[in-house]
Each structure stands twice: as C-alpha cells, then as structure tokens.
C-alpha cells in the first residue's frame, strides 16, 4: 500500500499509519468508490452484475476490538464437527469475476457489514448492503447468489434483483395470502395454504430436464425441474 501511495518515499511511513489509524472514515463512501472502480474495470458493460453473499469469520481480537465475539468458523468446520473461534463476523457481498486463467471464479468484496450480536440480524445487514449496491448501479440488473442461511431474502430483495439460494428439502412453504376483502373477524392470515416440501415435489416429478451448469468454473451435468410456487 505504501508503495502505491508514495512510490518516491517522500514521507516517513508512520505518517500513513497515523492517517489510517486516526482518520475519520465513511465506510459506505469507501465501499461505493471501490465497487465502482471494480465494476468499471472488471465487469465492463455487462447489463447484469453477478454478486455473491455470505458471512465469514475475521480473526481479529483484542480488548479494543469492537464487536468481537465467538462465532462458527466455516473454514475449519467439517460436516460432522463444528469449530468456533473468536473474531469478527463479517457479512460480505462480492463481485463475481472470471479469472483470466479460467477455473473457479473470484469473489471481490464490494460491501461489508460487521454483525453485532445485540444488533441487526444477518438478513437485515445483507438487505441494507444490497439496497446500497442497487443505488450505486441504478442502470444494471443484479443476480445475487447465497447459501441457504439467506434463503428468506427471496421475499425481501429489492426490485430488479434476481436472487438464487438453496432450500432445505423439508422446507415449509406456503401460498401467498391475498388481501382480505371487506371486514371480518380476527386478524388477517399471515400464511396461505401449506404447499408440499421440495422433497415431496421432487418425488412427484416425472420429466426432468438435462442441463450443463457452471459449478465453480467446472461444467457439470444436472437434472433440473422448473416450478413456479408464487406468481
């Protein structure tokens, strides 16, 4: 960083340390500038931005580190064992970029929030960041992918965002409730009729469609069935 900021070494390095440590920062403005530079240089004129969303553990601890806590470490956790560690839990939106050498795409962070146990949920933080990114690039569509922990964003994502996530095979799905006509007794229903679980839906399907998908830079063949739950 110092080599880029001051290639001629005209200042002592501690001046930059003081600037970074004691300066007043607007993180939203910094992320906006970084996102615009990355999109302009790497996404080009693509009409749709491909983004990914997840949370990660940043191993930064100490008495003066705000919001540090004990969280699940996804990197060290295995299928049958969960590892917890002390650090900062960060919710991150990344710009998906295909590497020139091919293979698995890269994820470049363009917006980050710190999760605080007494504050907003992961979903609320993700929605805030998504709305900011939508405002930064008003003329572009957004295709967002996330794991099953963020599946409920499907009903909260801003207009113009195509959201893809996973569902549990035993997920409880319901029809959308229609506005009540006239007055009636009791509070309006929050859920409509119970729908079959994804596992039950898959068991009833007889015509699957073969497709080749890009799975982390590798082409794989999968069977796909499209079904509209809500209109």
C-alpha positions in Angstrom: 0.0 0.0 0.0 2.8 2.4 0.8 4.5 1.7 -2.5 1.3 2.7 -4.3 0.6 5.8 -2.1 4.1 7.1 -2.1 6.4 5.4 -4.6 9.1 8.0 -4.1 9.1 7.6 -0.3 8.8 11.3 0.3 7.2 10.8 3.7 8.0 8.7 6.7 5.9 5.5 6.9 4.5 6.5 10.3 2.6 9.4 8.7 0.5 6.9 6.8 0.0 4.7 9.8 -1.3 7.7 11.7 -3.6 8.7 8.8 -5.2 5.3 8.6 -5.5 4.9 12.4 -6.8 8.3 13.4 -8.7 9.4 10.3 -12.5 9.7 10.2 -13.8 7.3 7.7 -17.1 6.9 5.9 -17.1 3.2 5.1 -20.2 3.4 2.9 -18.4 6.0 0.7 -15.2 3.9 0.6 -17.1 0.8 -0.4 -19.0 2.7 -3.1 -15.8 4.0 -4.7 -14.2 0.6 -4.6 -17.3 -1.0 -6.1 -17.5 1.5 -8.9 -13.8 1.0 -9.8 -14.1 -2.8 -9.7 -17.2 -2.9 -11.8 -15.9 -0.4 -14.3 -12.6 -2.2 -14.7 -13.7 -5.9 -14.5 -17.4 -6.1 -15.2 -17.3 -3.8 -18.3 -20.6 -3.1 -20.0 -22.4 -6.2 -18.8 -26.0 -5.5 -18.2 -26.2 -7.8 -15.2 -23.8 -7.8 -12.2 -23.2 -11.3 -10.7 -22.8 -11.0 -6.9 -22.4 -13.5 -4.1 -23.4 -13.1 -0.4 -22.1 -14.9 2.7 -20.7 -14.2 6.1 -17.2 -15.1 7.3 -15.1 -15.0 10.4 -12.2 -12.5 10.5 -9.7 -13.5 13.2 -9.2 -10.1 14.7 -9.4 -10.0 18.5 -8.4 -7.8 21.5 -9.7 -5.7 24.3 -10.1 -2.7 22.0 -11.7 -4.6 19.0 -15.4 -3.7 19.0 -18.0 -6.4 18.2 -15.6 -9.3 18.5 -17.2 -12.5 19.7 -17.3 -16.3 19.4 -18.7 -17.4 16.0 -18.7 -20.5 13.9 -15.5 -20.8 11.8 -16.7 -22.1 8.4 -13.2 -22.7 7.1 -12.2 -25.1 9.9 -15.6 -26.7 10.5 -16.3 -30.1 8.9 -19.6 -31.9 8.1 -19.6 -33.8 11.5 -17.8 -31.2 13.7 -18.3 -27.5 14.2 -15.4 -25.3 15.2 -16.0 -22.0 17.0 -13.4 -19.2 17.2 -13.1 -15.6 18.5 -13.2 -12.8 15.9 -15.4 -10.5 13.9 -18.3 -11.9 12.0 -18.5 -10.1 8.6 -21.4 -10.2 6.2 -19.9 -9.7 2.7 -21.2 -9.1 -0.8 -18.7 -9.9 -3.5 -18.5 -9.2 -7.2 -18.0 -12.4 -9.2 -15.2 -12.2 -11.7 -14.0 -14.9 -14.1 -10.2 -15.3 -13.8 -8.2 -14.9 -17.0 -6.6 -18.4 -16.3 -10.1 -19.9 -16.1 -11.2 -22.2 -13.3 -13.1 -21.2 -10.2 -14.3 -17.5 -10.4 -13.0 -14.9 -8.0 -15.1 -13.0 -5.4 -14.0 -9.4 -4.8 -15.6 -7.7 -1.8 -17.6 -4.6 -2.7 -19.6 -4.1 0.5 -19.1 -5.4 4.1 -21.0 -5.1 7.4 -19.9 -6.2 10.9 -22.5 -8.4 12.6 -23.1 -7.5 16.3 -25.0 -10.0 18.5 -27.1 -7.3 20.0 -27.7 -5.5 16.7 -29.3 -6.2 13.3 -29.6 -9.8 12.0 -27.5 -11.2 9.2 -30.5 -10.8 6.9 -31.1 -7.2 7.8 -27.4 -6.3 7.2 -27.5 -8.2 3.8 -30.6 -6.3 2.8 -29.0 -2.9 3.7 -25.9 -3.7 1.6 -28.0 -5.0 -1.3 -30.1 -1.8 -1.4 -26.9 0.3 -1.3 -25.4 -1.7 -4.3 -28.7 -1.3 -6.1 -28.4 2.5 -5.7 -24.8 2.6 -6.7 -25.6 0.9 -10.1 -29.2 2.0 -11.0 -29.0 1.1 -14.6 -27.9 -2.5 -14.1 -29.6 -5.7 -13.1 -28.3 -7.7 -10.3 -28.1 -11.5 -10.0 -27.3 -12.5 -6.4 -26.5 -15.9 -5.1 -26.3 -17.0 -1.4 -26.4 -20.2 0.7 -29.5 -21.5 2.5 -29.0 -19.3 5.5 -30.1 -16.3 3.4 -32.9 -18.0 1.6 -35.6 -15.8 3.1 -34.2 -12.8 1.2 -36.2 -14.2 -1.7 -39.3 -12.3 -0.4 -37.3 -9.1 0.6 -34.9 -8.5 -2.2 -35.3 -5.1 -4.0 -36.9 -4.8 -7.4 -34.6 -5.7 -10.2 -32.6 -8.3 -8.2 -32.7 -11.9 -9.3 -32.0 -14.0 -6.2 -30.8 -17.6 -6.1 -30.4 -19.7 -3.0 -30.9 -23.2 -1.5 -33.8 -24.6 0.3 -33.9 -27.4 2.8 -35.6 -30.4 1.3 -38.1 -30.3 4.2 -38.7 -26.6 4.0 -42.1 -25.4 5.0 -43.6 -23.5 2.0 -46.9 -21.6 1.9 -49.0 -19.8 -0.7 -49.1 -16.1 -0.6 -52.1 -14.7 1.2 -54.4 -12.4 -0.7 -55.6 -9.1 0.8 -58.8 -9.5 2.8 -62.0 -8.3 1.1 -64.2 -6.3 3.5 -64.2 -6.7 7.2 -64.0 -10.0 9.1 -63.4 -11.4 12.5 -59.9 -12.0 13.8 -56.6 -10.9 12.4 -55.8 -11.5 8.7 -53.9 -14.7 7.9 -50.1 -14.4 7.6 -49.7 -17.6 5.7 -51.7 -19.2 2.9 -52.3 -22.9 2.2 -49.4 -25.2 3.0 -47.5 -26.4 0.0 -45.6 -29.7 -0.5 -41.9 -29.7 0.7 -39.2 -29.6 -2.1 -38.5 -33.3 -1.4 -42.2 -34.2 -1.9 -42.3 -32.0 -5.1 -39.2 -33.8 -6.5 -40.8 -37.2 -5.8 -43.7 -36.3 -8.0 -41.7 -35.1 -11.0 -41.5 -37.4 -13.9 -40.0 -35.2 -16.6 -36.6 -33.7 -15.6 -34.6 -31.6 -18.0 -30.9 -32.3 -18.5 -28.7 -29.2 -18.3 -25.0 -28.3 -18.1 -24.2 -25.8 -15.4 -21.1 -23.9 -14.4 -20.2 -25.2 -10.9 -17.3 -23.1 -9.6 -15.6 -22.9 -13.0 -16.3 -26.5 -13.9 -19.1 -27.7 -16.2 -21.3 -30.4 -14.7 -24.4 -32.2 -15.9 -27.5 -31.9 -13.7 -31.2 -32.7 -13.9 -33.4 -29.6 -13.5 -37.1 -29.1 -12.9 -38.6 -25.6 -13.0 -41.7 -25.0 -10.9 -43.4 -21.7 -10.1 -44.5 -21.5 -6.5 -45.8 -17.9 -6.5 -46.9 -15.6 -9.2 
